[in-house]
């Protein structure tokens, strides 16, 4: 792969010596095209560059919309209804090597990789300032390692051949070089590099701990949370168990209570959020946002399958985020049509579910049950008690309905298995972009719409023609496409 995309993307940074804002509306960092990045020489530059990675991540073609949609449109819980023409080629498996979705997401994630590489290869000894400044720089380099691992992992899931019968993964450039030629590694090589980056990054962050707990930046616990997602994908259940235990032991997070659940999606940095991308009004994607593609009053293109909606109990608060309009079910996890809601990259609830699955695979069934019940007790409203004949029970004195609390409902659950865990992951994480990857790693069927190709090779996105057509490129296309 010739990293030509990195030559013309926003990589060089202009910063003043003034403090760079880290508010929800952070937009001060400016990156200039066609200028090769000079070495970073100050903590201020490093911090601004780190925020530049977050800017890349919240773009429409990455976590701001498209990457999340890919994992839902190709799953059993949501689908594209074709409105406004969005995601038709993705949903119908009709992409070509020139497809804009494949091309633009590839370019956007490798832009983020380029920024991470500049940070990772910063010479700490050349940083001006105090020893404390250089320690902070090392912490940020650790963050960049973790984020690069996350970027590579996201690319591997989308473009790699793990579930298509091949063994090729993606390109893993480890330094910023716009003139470099590099081919695709194998899946095993990619996973090894991702593991190395995660481990190195976490170790650097821990060794240079800055005491940061802000949920709008990648913290040590945030690193552990995204790592648990990767190691679950790799079926390294022991590592997932350890990471889950450590995150819980930090006592920094909790499952959002039932009464606060709906509002938590439009409120930033809630107690269940481990890592989220700050957006704000100035950074919003507007009509190109995730909320606009989900909501009925927007494009309403990606909607909930009826079977998914019907899987929720009537007293499940998660059902309140779905509406039935014009014969379809719409999801309102991101209610802002302007796209100003913070993007929740990983929540404590996902970590608990990762822990349930890991405990069910070689761990403690009792601990798995505890995690499951901790989640569920915060998702159910009280229900009216029924007698042995199934009739509602009323207080004989007051005549008021006798209610069964969420705690009492959950207390009746005595076991959890993989079948129930799979259902619960769908109910808790619907719309968050994880379902397709869950189905694939479990070996479960991934439904395709009527008339779509059944070629398993098309599970992987095409490598963009902009890469495979370069003279002398060593990159290999994915089979089943036109390049």
N, C-alpha and C positions, 0 to 999 in steps of 0.2 A: 504493500500500500504506500503510495506517495501521499504524504499528509498535506496535499495541496490546499485542502480546506482550511488548514491552520494558518496558511500564509495570508489569507484574506479575511480571516475572522478577527473578532475583537480581542486582541491579546496584549497589546502594549497599553500601558496605563499612565495617565497623567494625574498626579495627585499633588496637592499642595502640602505644606508642612502643617497646615491646620488640622484639627481633629476631624476625622471622617465620621459622619453620622451613622449610627447603627439602628436608626428608628425603623418603624414599619414601612415608612415611605422612602427607604434608602434608594436613591438614584444618583448620588453624586459621582460615583466612580464612572470615569469615561475611558472607553477603550477605543483605540484608533486603528483603522484598517491599514493593511499594507506596510506596517512598520514592525520590524522585528524587535522583540522585547529585549531591552537591556537588563542586566542583572539588577535584582532588587537589593537596595542598600539600607533600608530603614524599616523599623517595625511598622511605621505608618503605611508604607508601601505594601508590606506583607499583608497587613490586615485589610487594606483596601482590595488587594488581589484576591484574598480569601472570599470577600463579599462578592467579588466578580464571579466566582464559581457558583454562588447561590443565585446570582442573576441569570446565569446560563441554565441552572436547574429549573427555575420557575418559568422559563419560556414556554410558549404554547406547544412547541414541538417536543418538549420533554415533560416534566412533571406538571407544567401549567395546564396540560390537557391531554396531548396525544398519547404519551406513553401509558398513562393511566387507562385511557380508553382501550388501547390495544388488549390489555389483560381482561377487559370486561366484554367487549364486542365479540371476542372469540371465546366465549365461555357458556356455561349453562345457566347463568343467572341474569345476564343482560344481553341486549342485541341492538343492532342498528335498524331503525325503521326506514332509513333512506331519506328522511326529510332533509331538505336543503342540499342533498347530495353528499353530505359528509360521511366519511369512513365506509363508503360503499365497496371500494376495492379491498379494503382490509377485511370487512365482514364477509364478503362473497368469495374470498380467496382468488381474486382476479388481478392481483398486482402484477406489474411488469418491472423490469429493471430500471425503468425511468419513473416509477411511481413516486409522487411527491412525498408521501408519508415515509416511505423507506429512506428516501434521499435526505429529507430535512431532519429527521430524528437522528440518523447517522451523523450528519454534519454537526448537529447541536450537541450531541453527547461527546463527540471528539473535540469540539471546542472546549467543553468543560475539562476533558482530559488534558488538553494543551495547557490550560491555566493551572491545573494541578501539577503538571510536570515542571512548569516554571518555578512553582513554589517548592516542590520536592528537591529540585536541584539548586536551590539557593545556597550559596556559601555563607554559613552562619557567621564565620569569622570576619566576613566583610561587612556585616551589619554594624552601622554606627550606633552609638548609644551605650547603655549600661549592660552589665551582665544580666540584669533582670529583663532587659529588652531582648537579649539574645535567647534567654530561656523561653520567653513568650514566642519568639520566632520558631523555636524548636517545637513548641506545642502546636503552632499553626501548620508546620510541616507535617506533624503527625496527623492532624486533621486532613491534610491534603492526601496523605497516603490512604486513609480510610475512605475518603470520597472517591479517589481514583479507583479503589477496589470496587466501590459501589457502581461507578460508571462502567467499568469493565464487566461487572456482573450483569448490569442492565443490557449492555450490548450483546453479551453472550446469550442471554435468554432470547433475545429478539432475532439475532442473525446467526447464531450458532446452530450446529446440526445435531445437538444432543438427542432430539426427539424425532429426527428425520432419517435415521439410518446411517448418517455419516459420522466423521470424527473431527471435522474442522470446526474451529471456534471463530475468534475474531482477532483483529490486530491489537497488539498491546504495546504501543510506544511508551518508552520509559523516560524519554526526554523530549523537549521541544526542539524539533528540527524540521522546518518546512520543506527541506530538500530531500528528506530521507525516503528510501524505498523499503518497504517492509511488508511481508506477506502475513497470512493468517496462521496463527498457532493452532495446535490441536486443542480439543476440549480439555484434556488432562493438563496441558501446559497452561492454558488460560486459568483453570481452577487453581493450579499451583501458584500462579502469579497473584491471583486475587487473595488467596490465603496468606501469602507472604506480605502483601500490602496491608491487609487487615491487621495481622499480628504486629508488624513493624509500626504501623500507625498508632495502634492502641498502646503499645509499649512506650512510644515517644510522648504521647499525651499524658500517660500516667507518670512518667519520669519527670515531666516538666509541667505538672498540674498547675493550672492557673486559678483553680477554684470556681470555674465558670459553671453555672447551672441554668443559664438562660436557654429556654426551650427553642428559641429562634436561631440557635447556632448549634453546631455539632459538638456536643459535650462527650465526656468519657462514657456516660451511660448511653448516649445516642449512638456512639460507635459500637457499643456492645449490642444494642438493639438491631442495628442494620446487619451486624455480623450474625446474629441469631437467625435472621432471614436467609442469609447465604448458607449457613451450615445446616439449616433444615433442608434446603434444596439439595445439599450434598449428602444428606442422610447421616450426618455426623451428629447423632442424637446426644452423645455424651457432652459434646461441646455446647450444644444448645441448652442442655440442662444446667451446665455451669454458668453460662451467660445469664440465663433466666434467674437463677438463684442470686447472682450478684446484683442484678438490677432490682429485684425485690428487696434484697437486704439493704439497699441504699435508702429505702423508705421515702423516696422523693416523689413517688407516683401512686395513683390509685385509680381503680375503675371509676369512671364518671358515674355518679348516682343516677337512678332512673329519672328523677325530677329535673335534673340538669342536662340530660342527654341531648335533647333536641337543640337547646341553646348553645351547647358546647361547640357545635359545628360552625357557628358564626361568631364565636368568641375566641380570641387568640390566646394561646399559651395556657390552656386549662390544665388541671392536675393530671390528666391522663395523657397529655402530649409529651412525648420524649424528644422528638425532633420535628420541627415544622419550618417551612420556608415563609419568611415574612413577605407580605405582598403590599397591602395598603392601597390607597386610591391611586397614587402616582405610579405604582408598579403593576396595576391591574391589567389583565389581558382583554378586558371588555368583551366584545362579542366573540372573541377567540378563546374564551376561558372555559374551564371545566364546568362551572355552574351554567353557563349559557348552553352548552351542549347537552346537559342533563335536564334542565328545567323546562317545563311546558311553555312558559312565556318567553323562553329563548328559542334556540333551534329545536330543542327537545328531540334530538336524534338518537341518543343512547337511552333506552328505556328498560325497565325491569321485566323479566319474564313473569308471566302469571304464576307459574309454579313456585317461583322464589317468593313472590308476595304472599301466596297462600301457605307457605311454610312457617310463617310467623303466627304465634298464638295471638288471640284477639287482645290480650293484655300486655303484649310485648311493646315497649315504648319505641323500639326501632321501626315498627310498622308506621308510626306517626310521621316519619320522614318520607312517606310515599303517598302519592295521591293518584286517584283513578280519574282520568280525564280523557274524553274522546276515545274510549275503549283501550287505553294504554295506561301503564303504571309508570309514574315519573318519580325519580329520586331527588331529594332535596338536602343531601349532605353538604352541598356547596350552594347555599341559597342565593348568594349575591350574583345578580345578572351582570354586574360590572366586573366580576372576578376579583373582588378585593379581599375575599376571605383568605386567611393564611392556608397554605397547602400543608396538610398533615402528612408527613412522610412516614412516620412510624409512631404508633400509639401503644400505650401500656397494655391495652386489650389484646393487640396482636402478639405481644411478647408472652402474655399468659397463654394464649392459644398455641404458640410455638412450644411453650413449656408443657402443655397438656400432651401434645403429640410426641414430644421427646420422652416424656415419662411413660407413655403408653408403649414406647419402643425401647424396652430395656431398662426402664427406670421404675419408679414407684407408682402403682396404680392408685394408692391413697393420695399421693401428692397431685396426680393428674386430676382426681376427683375434686380435691380442694380448689385447684385453680379454676376448674370448670364452674364450680358452684360460686366462687367469688365473682366471676363474670355474670352469671345468670341472675344472682340475687339482686343485681343492680340493673336488670333489664325488664323486670316484671312488675306490673302494678298489682295491687290486691285484687282478688276475685271473690265472688260470693260463694259461700260454702254450700255444698249440695248434700242432701241426705242419701241414704242407701238406695233410694228409688230414683235418684237423680233430680230431685226437686229442690229448689232454693230453700235455704234455712233462714228463719227470721228469729230475732230475739223475742222470747215469749212475753217480756215485760214492755219493752219499748216498741216492738214491732219493726225495729230497724234490721236491715239485712246483716247477717253474720258474715264477716269477711275473713278470708284467708290471706295472711300477709305473704309478701314475696319470700321472706325467710322460711315460713312454714311450707310454702310450695316447694322450695328448693331442698328443704330438709328431707323430703320424701324421695329424692334422687339418691340412689345407693351405689351407682356405678356409671362409668363412662367408657365408651369404646370408640374405635376409629370411625365407625359409621356415624355416630352422634357427633363426633368431633368435626367431621367433614361438613355436616349440616350446620353446625354452630359457626364454623369459619365463614360459610357463605352468608349467614344471617348477620354476623358482626362486621364483616369486612366488605360487604357488597358495595360496589362502586369505587373501591380503593385500588383497583388495578392488579389484584393478586390472583384472581380466580383461575385464569387460564394456566398460570404457572403451577398452581396447586394441582389442578387436574392432570397436567402432564407429569409432574413428579410422582404422583400417586399411581400413574398408569391407568387412570380412568378415561373414559371416552370424552372427547371434546366435540360437541355437536357442531355440525355444519349446516348452513341453510340449504333449503331445497334448491337443486340446480347447481350448487357449488362443486368445484372439483374435489374429489376425494383423495387426490395425490398427497400422501403424507409429507412429501418433501416441501410442500407449500406451507407447512407449519412454520418454517423459518422464513423471515422476510428476505426479499432479494437483496443481494449486495448491489448498491447503486451503480448504474452504468457510468456515472461520473468517475467512479474509481476503477472499474474494470476496463474502461476504454483508454486509460492513460498509457502512453507509450512506455514500454518496458516494465509495466507494473507486475509485481509477483503475486498480486492478489487473485484468488480463485473465486469464481462466481458460485452461488448456490445452485445445485441441480434443479431442474423443473422450470427455470425461467429462460428468458430470451437472450441472455448474455453468457 
